[in-house]
Amino acid sequence: MTVSRMNPEAPADASADSTQTPPEHHDVLIVGAGLSGIGAAYHLQKRCPGRSYVILEGREALGGTWDLFRYPGIRSDSDMHTLGYSFRPWTEAKAIADGPSILRYVRDTAREHGIERHVRFGHRVLRVSWCSRQARWTVEAERGPDRTPVRFTCGFLLMCSGYYDYAQGHRPEFPHEADFRGTFVHPQFWPEHLDYANKRVVVIGSGATAVTLVPELARTAAHVTMLQRSPTYVVSRPAEDRLANALRRVLPERLAYALTRWKNVLSSMFWFRVARGMPQRAKAHLIEGVREQLGADYDVATHFTPRYAPWDQRVCLVPDADLFQVLKEGRASVVTDEIDTFTEHGLTLRSGQRLEADIVVTATGLRVQFLSNVEFRIDGERRELSRSLCYKGMMFSDVPNFAFVFGYTNASWTLKSDLTSEYVCRLLNHMKRRGHAICTPRRDPAVEERPFLDFSSGYVQRAAHLLPKQGARRPWRLHQNYALDLLTLRFGALDDGTLVFSRAASDPAREPSTSASDAPRPRAA
């Protein structure tokens, strides 16, 4: 499907044949029915009653990541008291929850709040076009397996589609891998009936997926080897939060949840500050924790001592020390080396060591796809958002009526997604009160550009050219700090001198000034 160049003075649907059915219009259109999208819908219903909205979901099921990933042992890599929604307490005993439990939590939330009926499944968004004259987005999508073209319009567009490609993961090619007679598996596309019982399994990788897979596979496999080029920081935590469970027995559910949530938020913020402020001390603490688990005879220096500082990449969480347990029992092992070549029966490493395998799992990472690779046009001109500055971690410079959800790298994703949704609702209500149709963050050319994410993980570095930039100062700077973001997004002024408000160009009552400070103040009731 092609789109002609749009005239900025033409109606939003001018590129369509006039005989077509007019596009369905909503006040807000949400892309993605995963953890973020369902949360955004809840906040819209609660804080902006009367606003119409629809959720477009490219897959045929609700749940996003937690429906897509089905590999053995899939679980959260952070506690559910912060990964859970602010408005719906997590009540299960395990704080480090398995994937099916998280999926059930998201689906129950959607069902209990009537959000399911707003979801259009099998709708893959291809391109979006903004028309200033009508102050609306036109959203073009494909529906179903036959890819039927469908179109929507909306006043505000909210992207909740995550940051990686659902269609493919990161999968490097290895020398002579075609010679291998065993089975290759990528965790993102785990075969439902793969039998790994009594098989020799090699898991390539050392990130969160690998440390999750190894102990689970080791339950029935003959042996599991985690093959890594370099180590990752790994820390053990109890799967159950005893304080949270105790509080829930003696306090009202929501109060117990709120206290646990803040306890975990403040704890993670503290340890992150320690890691960044005293990296050598933090590194020694993390390495000593591994040594206590594996014993003095284990080669922790080779296999669990990274070359980078803590939190330059995410620290991998191991619930109840399950990874360390299978290593101590000999059911799994770690090899730190590089692949030289594949053979019929396994791998040969640069050191000359050979690993025999029946199954090779390529836990080699995600493939970043920012904003689902959707094409953006503003008044007919194609816009590359990678060249934009990110405003308050959720909007783009000179892009009107648009926000996206992007979580924290050092904390749970949902902490930021909740705040983003709350802010969008504040913004919509502010515009309604003042009679404005358009809000646009205007870029200050004097603001110094910086990388969007200060993170050295491979998936981030591979996608650096796809991501927008952040600025050196507010409101263009990403703080990766929940408490600071809470103050800014929940309580900070909307009219900050950067976000510009205006009426639609076609509005006959349009004011000459586009500043919110020049708009008439609403009269007191």
CORQUI-V251087 format. One record per pair of residues at least 12 apart in sequence whose C-alpha atoms are under 6 Angstrom apart, sorted by the first residue. I is the first residue (numbers start at 1). J is the second residue. If there is no record, write none. Layout:
# CORQUI-V251087
i:I j:J
i:I j:J
This chain:
# CORQUI-V251087
i:5 j:380
i:6 j:380
i:7 j:380
i:8 j:379
i:9 j:133
i:12 j:131
i:23 j:151
i:23 j:152
i:24 j:152
i:25 j:152
i:25 j:153
i:25 j:154
i:26 j:52
i:26 j:53
i:26 j:154
i:27 j:51
i:27 j:52
i:27 j:53
i:27 j:154
i:27 j:155
i:28 j:53
i:28 j:154
i:28 j:155
i:28 j:156
i:28 j:157
i:29 j:53
i:29 j:54
i:29 j:154
i:29 j:157
i:30 j:55
i:30 j:158
i:30 j:159
i:31 j:55
i:31 j:56
i:31 j:159
i:31 j:160
i:31 j:161
i:32 j:56
i:32 j:57
i:32 j:160
i:32 j:161
i:33 j:57
i:33 j:62
i:34 j:63
i:34 j:64
i:36 j:160
i:36 j:417
i:37 j:160
i:40 j:421
i:54 j:118
i:55 j:118
i:55 j:119
i:56 j:120
i:56 j:123
i:57 j:121
i:57 j:122
i:57 j:123
i:58 j:122
i:58 j:123
i:58 j:124
i:59 j:122
i:60 j:121
i:60 j:122
i:63 j:103
i:66 j:99
i:66 j:103
i:69 j:188
i:71 j:187
i:71 j:190
i:73 j:216
i:74 j:98
i:74 j:99
i:75 j:97
i:75 j:98
i:75 j:99
i:76 j:96
i:76 j:97
i:77 j:317
i:79 j:95
i:79 j:96
i:80 j:95
i:81 j:261
i:82 j:261
i:82 j:412
i:83 j:412
i:83 j:414
i:89 j:257
i:94 j:239
i:94 j:240
i:95 j:239
i:95 j:240
i:95 j:241
i:96 j:239
i:122 j:143
i:122 j:144
i:123 j:142
i:123 j:143
i:124 j:141
i:124 j:142
i:125 j:140
i:125 j:141
i:126 j:140
i:126 j:141
i:126 j:374
i:127 j:140
i:127 j:374
i:127 j:375
i:127 j:376
i:128 j:376
i:129 j:377
i:129 j:378
i:130 j:378
i:130 j:379
i:131 j:379
i:133 j:504
i:133 j:505
i:133 j:506
i:134 j:504
i:135 j:504
i:136 j:154
i:136 j:155
i:137 j:153
i:137 j:154
i:138 j:152
i:138 j:153
i:139 j:151
i:139 j:152
i:139 j:153
i:156 j:401
i:156 j:402
i:157 j:402
i:158 j:402
i:158 j:403
i:158 j:404
i:159 j:404
i:160 j:405
i:163 j:368
i:163 j:369
i:163 j:370
i:164 j:367
i:164 j:368
i:164 j:369
i:165 j:367
i:165 j:368
i:165 j:369
i:169 j:366
i:169 j:367
i:170 j:365
i:170 j:366
i:170 j:367
i:175 j:341
i:176 j:341
i:176 j:342
i:177 j:342
i:179 j:343
i:179 j:344
i:180 j:343
i:180 j:344
i:181 j:344
i:182 j:358
i:182 j:359
i:183 j:359
i:184 j:360
i:184 j:361
i:185 j:361
i:186 j:361
i:186 j:362
i:196 j:221
i:197 j:220
i:197 j:221
i:198 j:221
i:198 j:222
i:199 j:221
i:199 j:222
i:199 j:358
i:200 j:222
i:200 j:223
i:200 j:357
i:200 j:358
i:201 j:224
i:201 j:357
i:201 j:359
i:201 j:360
i:202 j:224
i:202 j:225
i:202 j:226
i:202 j:360
i:203 j:226
i:203 j:227
i:203 j:360
i:203 j:361
i:204 j:227
i:204 j:362
i:204 j:363
i:205 j:228
i:205 j:363
i:205 j:364
i:206 j:228
i:208 j:316
i:210 j:363
i:215 j:323
i:218 j:331
i:223 j:331
i:223 j:332
i:224 j:332
i:225 j:332
i:225 j:333
i:225 j:334
i:226 j:334
i:227 j:335
i:227 j:336
i:228 j:336
i:229 j:336
i:229 j:337
i:229 j:338
i:231 j:303
i:231 j:304
i:231 j:305
i:231 j:306
i:232 j:306
i:233 j:315
i:234 j:315
i:234 j:316
i:234 j:317
i:235 j:317
i:235 j:318
i:236 j:317
i:236 j:318
i:236 j:319
i:236 j:321
i:237 j:319
i:237 j:320
i:238 j:319
i:238 j:320
i:239 j:319
i:239 j:320
i:244 j:260
i:275 j:310
i:279 j:309
i:312 j:455
i:312 j:456
i:313 j:455
i:313 j:456
i:313 j:457
i:338 j:350
i:345 j:357
i:386 j:466
i:386 j:467
i:386 j:468
i:387 j:468
i:388 j:468
i:389 j:468
i:389 j:469
i:389 j:470
i:390 j:470
i:390 j:476
i:391 j:475
i:391 j:476
i:392 j:475
i:392 j:476
i:393 j:478
i:397 j:441
i:397 j:442
i:397 j:443
i:398 j:440
i:398 j:441
i:398 j:442
i:399 j:440
i:400 j:439
i:400 j:440
i:401 j:439
i:405 j:417
i:408 j:480
i:423 j:489
i:436 j:502
i:436 j:503
i:437 j:503
i:437 j:504
i:438 j:501
i:438 j:502
i:438 j:503
i:439 j:500
i:439 j:501
i:440 j:499
i:440 j:500
i:441 j:498
i:441 j:499
i:442 j:498
i:447 j:471
i:448 j:471
i:448 j:472
i:449 j:470
i:449 j:471
i:450 j:469
i:450 j:470
i:450 j:471
i:451 j:469
i:451 j:470
i:452 j:468
i:452 j:469
i:452 j:470
i:500 j:515
i:501 j:514
i:501 j:515
i:501 j:516
i:502 j:514
